[in-house]
Amino acid sequence: MDLFKSYELVEAENGGFDLILHFDKGSMDAEFAGELSKSGRDKDGGKQNLVQGILEKFPDLKINTVKIMLGAALVSSFIPVLPAYAQAAETSAGTTQTQSAYNYNIKVSVNGRVKTFQNKPFIYNNITYVPISEFGRTIGANVWWNSSSKTVGIKLNDKSIAFVRGNSVARVNGVKAAMPASLSIKGVTYAPLRFIAENLGYKVTLNSTARTVDVSKGTAQTKYTVSGGDSLWSIAKKFGITVDALKRANNLTSNNILPGQTLNIPKAAAATPAPAPYPAPASGTKWPAVTYVVQPGDTATSISKNFGVPAADIIKYNYMTSSQWFEAGDKIAISGYAPRAYTVTPGQAKAPARRGTPVDWVLEGQYLVKRNASFTVVDVVTGKQFKARMIGGYNHIDIEPLTSADTATMKSLFGTWKWSPRAVVIYFNGMNLAASLSGMPHDVDTITANGVNGHFDVYMKNSSSHSSTASSAYIQEHNNMVMKAAGQ
């Protein structure tokens, strides 16, 4: 999909440009434009891909604001950088920050010696990025690339990291870990320096005076500085320990932590990563007493000041991370958790199954499966399986098969492409989720060479259509198939 078929660059009085993207109401891209204005709390999919496209299209321009126009109506506007609260530990007030796409005013040293890179490191969204191939050679690591799956890997001694380029999940020695998404610029893969270095056994520190990030070899990391959006659970998961072990190591009597706080990481656990337990549930179907509708330009920091609630709590109450941001029009929770149910637990299933749990999409499903997540789809009747990726969706999941072989398997289920759905189970992150799959490709297409043009609808319990014109009979068909997938 070419997002830039129709656009305007308007020079701003204070320097830089405002970018206006135009979508026609009848075009294939109209649903994408509408999604940007209506999407849920998962902000790291469509917006992130759009920002990446803008940066590649206009690498030398300072883009102040992006405005999304659907016909003559303004449906969304945002600043194409992460808000101030989503800061990585390697940045500080001493490091020059600008609104331009990439800040090259940073140097990288390894064991005390500043290194020269052909492709310069830079700061983007307050995270230092390095060209992974060059950085790997600098520290003597082996870097590999699989062009078919677009997977990048780096290995040093007994430590290895692998990730799909552009995704925000990596595998560290085979264990899943959240990672700031890598960037691709003119064919060069840039990876987040701190994540890569620390998971390979290095220590990363910032010399703000010299504007230098130093990477030094040492023992396994034993300290961690809390960033905005962190929770005890997310930190425990990062280091493969339990929340209780983390609390004991720091003499904590509650789950409250603050950005800038330094935590001790138990050495033995840091050296032997293991899956962390799921966080204690904050179940409920009612909104807390204090809620807020996000306005253009709002950040967790600004909302925090307005209500006197810590930014970290606002992020936590809305099940967000530091890689996500609020969008104008969203209703968010201020004084407690947003409504959410917990009927399944990641890791509880060891393999795909032909029967799944019917989770409510609004209260639970949307928090379990995120944009860019890849998963296995199991047909309930035949048991056939194929791989797919969530490319978007706010009222339901929009998917595309990963490969042409996956598309062929999917098409064999339907015979010919058609809207009538089938009962399926989504196997993701150790969970089998009851769902319904429609067999008609339509609108936005993001995965090339998979043998089909367009994406497909996947519904969970209480999912709804993106369009108000969808028939109640079609939605009921999906609901029936979800129940069939649940064995009901």
N, C-alpha and C positions, 0 to 999 in steps of 0.2 A: 504494500500500500504506500503510495506517494502522498505524504501529508502536505506537500508544498506545491501542489498544482496551482493554488491560488492564494497569494499572501501579499501583505503590504509591510514595508519597513518605514516607520514614521520616526523621524529624528526627534529626539527629546530635547527640551530646552536645557536640561542639566547634563547633557551629554549622553551618548549611547542611542539606542533605538528601542521603540516599542514594536513588537512583532504581532501582526494581526493575521490569523489563519482563518480562511473562509471555507465553509462547508455548505454545499447545496442541500436543501431539505430532501430532495429526491435521490441524492447520490449514495453510493455504497458506504461512504465515510460518515454519513449523517449519524448512524448509530454510535460510531466511535466518538463523535463530537458530543452527542447527548450523554454518553457514558462519563465523559470528563466532568460534566456538570452534576451527575447524579450518583457517582460511585460511592461505595460504602467506605469503611474505615481503612481498607487496604489501599494505601496510596503509592505503593512501590511498584505497580505494574504499568498501566497505561501512561500515567504522567511521567514515570521514569524513562520509558521508551521514547516518549515524545521529547523530553528534555535532551536525551541522547541524540535524537535525530536533529534537533535544533543546533546542538553544539557541533555536529558534524557538517551541517549545512552552512553554518555561519561561524567558523572557527576563530575569525579575527574580529568579530563584532561584539560590542557590549550590548547584550539584550537585557533591558530593564524589566519589561513586562511582556507576558504573552497573553493575547486575548483570543478567545475562541468564538467565532461568529457562525451561527447556524441560520442561513438566510440573512435577514436584517436584525436578528436578535443576538445579543451578547449572552452566551450561556455559561462562560467561565473565564476567569482571568487569574493569573498567578505570576509570581516572580520565579524564574527558572533556576533557583538554588534552594537547598534545604534551609529550614529556619534555623535561627541562631542556637536553639537548644540542642540540635543534633550535632554536637561537636565531638570530634575524636580527641583522644588524650594528647596527640602529638601537636595540637595547635594551642596557642595562647594569645593573650592580648599583645604580646611582643611580635607576633607574626602578622605581616601585612595581609589584610583580607580585603577583597574588592568584590563587586558584583559581576565582574567579567567571568567568563566561563572557566578559565584555568588561571591560577596564580602560580607563575613560575619562579616567584621570589623565595625559593627554598633550595637548600643543598642537602645532599645525603652523604654521610661519612660512614665508613665501615671500619670498626676497630680504630677509630681516631683519625682516619685518613679520608679526606673528601674525595669522592669518586666523580669522574667525568662520564656522562652518559651521552651517547649519540642522540637518543630521544630523551629529552629533558624530563626529570620528575616534576610534578606540579601538585598543587593543592586544589581539590575540587570538592565542594560541599564540606569544607573543613577536614578533609581526609587527604593525607599524602599518598600519591600514587607514583609507582615506578614501573618502567618497562620490565616485565617479568623476565624476559629472556636475558636482558643485559644484567639485571640484578642477580639472576641465578648464576651467571658466569662469574660475577664479582665475588660471590661467596663460595664458589666451587660446587654449586648444586647442579643437578641434571634437570633440564626443563624439556617437556615434550608437548606435542600438539596433535590432536586427532581432528582432521578437517571434516570428517563425516559427522561426528557428534559435537563438533566445536568445543571439545574439552581440552583444558589446559592442565598440565600437571607439573609439579616441582618436587624433587626428592633430594634430601640431604641426609646421608648416613641412614638411620633407621626411622626418619620422619618423612612423611609424604603428604602432599596436599593436592587435591584435584577438584576442579570446578568447571562448569559449563560457562563459557564466556558470556557475560551479561547477567548471569543469575546471582542471587543473593544467598545461595547455600553452597557450601563446600563440604568435602569429606576430608577430615584430618585423620590419617591412619585408619581410614574406613569409617570413621564416626562422623555423622552429620554435624555441621556447625554453621551458625549464621555468619555471613561475611558481607561487608559492603560490596555491592556489585562491581565487578571489573568493568573497564571501559575499553572500547576498541576505537582507535583513531588512526585512520589511514593504514589499516591492516596490522597495527601494533597493539598488542594486548597490554594494558596497564592494570596492575593489581594493587590493592591497598597494602601499603608497606608494613604497617604495624601488624596486621593480621598474619601476613606471610612470614615476616621475620620472627615474631614471637612463637608461632606454631612450629618453627624450625629450630627453636631453642635459643634465639637471640633476645637480648634486652634492647628496647627502643626508648630513647630519651630525646627531649627537645632542648636545644640551646637557643632560646628565643633571641638572645643578643646577637648571636652569629647567624640567626635564621637557618639553623642546621639541625637536621634529624640525624642522630647518631645511632648506628646499629652496632652492637658489641656482643661478642660471644661470651656466654657466661653459663651459670648453672640454670636449672629449670626455674622458670619464673615463680617468684614467691610473693610478689606484690601486684596489686591491681588498683588502678585509679578509676573510681566510679564516674561514668559519663551520664549525661542526660538520657533518660529512658531506660537505664539499667534497673534491674530488680535482682534480688538475691537469687531467684530462680534462673534468670537469664545468665547470670555470672556463674552459678553452679553448673549449668548446662555447658557453658563455654569451656570449663576446666574439667568436666567429667566427674563432679563430686556432688554430694547431696547438700541440700540447703542446711540441714542440721550440722553437717561437718563445717560448712562455711561459717555458720553462726558461732559454733564452738571455738573456731580458730580466731574469732574476733570478739569474743565475749559479748555477743549481741543478745539482747533479751527481747527484741522485736524484729519485724521485717523491714523497718524503716532505714533507708540509706540515702545519702545526699550526694549530688554531683561534686567531684573533687575529693571525696573521702577515699582514703587508702585502705584497702583490705588485704589481709594476709591470706594467701592461698596455700592450703596444706601441701607440703612438698610431695609426699607419696602420691597423692591424688593427681597433682599436676603432671607427674611423670607417667601415670597410667590412666589415660582417658577412658571413661566409661559413661554410658548413657545416664543422664540425670533424670530424677523423677519428675512427673508432671506437677505443676503448681497446685496448691490447694484451691479448689473451686470457689468461685464467687457467684453462686447460682442465684437466679432471680429473673422474674419476668416483668418487673416494674422498674421504671426509671427512678433514680434518687430524687431527693427533694429539690436539689439545685441542678438545673441543666442550662445549656446555652446553645444558641444557633450561631455557628461560626460565620464571621464577617470577612470580606476580602482583606487580606493582609495580616490576619490574625496568626499568631504563633503560640506555641505552648507557653513561652515566656510572657507574652503580652496578656494572654488570658489569665495566667497565674497572677500577674500584678493586679488585674481587675478584680479578682475574686479572693485574693489572699490565700490561695491554695498552691502548694509547691508544684512546679511544672512536672516533676517526676510523677507525682500522684495523678495529675490530669492524664498523662500518657498511660499510666497504669490502669486507671479507671476505664479507659476506652480501648484496652487491649492492644495498644500500639507499641512500636519500637522506635528507636532513634532514627531509623531509616525511612520512617513514614511521616507524613505531615497532614495537618488539618486542611479541609477544603471548605470554601464558602458554601453555606447552605446546610452543612452537616449539623445534626443535633448531637451534642456530646454531653457526657456526664461530668459533673463538677464535684459534687459532695459524696460520691460513692460510685460503685461500678455500674456501667451500662447493663441493660438486660442481657443475660446470657445463660445458657443451659450447659450442663456437662453430663452427657450420657455415654460418651466413649472416651477412651484414653489412648493417646499415641503409644504405640508399642505393644498394645494388648493382643494383636493378631500377628502371627508369624508368617502367614502366606495369604495370597488372594483366595477368596471364597465365593460361592455362588449364592450366598445369602448375606445381607448386610444389615446394619442398624439404621432405622429411619430417623436421622437427626433433623431437627428443624433448621431450615436454611437461615432464617433471620436470627434466631437465638444462638445457633451453634455452628452450622455448616460454613457460613462465611468467614468464621474465625479459624476454621480447621484447614481449608483449602484456599491458598492464596494465588494471585496472579503469578505466572511463570512456573508454578509447581507442575512437575511431571508425575504421572501416576499410571497405574494399570487399570484398564477397564475390562471387566469380566461380564460376558453375556450370560444371563441367568439360565436361559433355555438350553443353549448349546455348550456352555463352558468355554467358548473361545475367548482369547484374550488379545488385547492390543495396547500399545502405549499411546498416551495423549498428553497434551500440555494445556493448562488453563491459560488462555491469552487475555481474558477479561471477563466482564460480567458483574453486575451488581444485584439484579433480581434473581439471576441464576448463573450457572457457569457456562462460559463460552470456551470450547475446546477445539484443538486441531490435532489430528493424528501426527505422530512425530516423523514417520517415514512412509515411503510408498508401500512398503510391506504392511505397515499398520493400517494404512488406508484400505488396502486390498482385503485385509481381514475384516475390517469394519463393514465394507461394502458387501462382503459375502453374507453378512447377517441380514441385510435389508434386501438383497437381490438387486434392486434398483434404488437410487436415492429417493427418499420420500419422507414426509413430515411425521408419519405415524411412528410413535416412540416404542422402544423396547426396554424391558426391565434389565438393568445392569447393576453391578456393584463396582464402586470405585475403591481400589486398594491404594491407600496413601499413608505414609508415615506410621505403618503398623496398625491401620484401622481399615475395616471393611464397612463402607457407607452405602446404604441403599439409595439408588438413583434411577433416573429414566433418561434415555438417550434418544434424541430425534435424529433421523437419517437424511436430512436435507442440508447440503452446504449452502451458505448464504453470506453475503456482505463481506466483512473484513477478512483478509487473508494475510497472515504474517510468516508462515513457514513455507519456504519455497521447496520444490522438488519432493513434495510428499504425495504427489499424484492426485491432488484435488485442490480446487480453488474455492476458498471460503472456509467458514467455521461451522460448528454444530452446537446445538443446545443440549445442556445436561441440567435436569431439574433434581432437586432434593425435596423433601417434605416442606410444603408451604412456599416453594419457589413460585415466582410469577414471571410473566413475560416482560421484556423491555418495552414492548409496544402496548398502548392502551387499546389497540384495535384487535388484539389476539382474541380468538373466540374462547368462551368459557369451556366449550367442549374439548378444545385442544389442551387447555390447562388441566382439565379433569382427566384426560388420557394420561398425562404425565403423572398425576397423583396416583392413578390406578397402578401404573407401572412401578412407582416407588414402593407401594405397598406389596406388590408382587415380589419385588426384589428383597423385601423384608420378610417374605414368607407368610404374608397375611392376606 
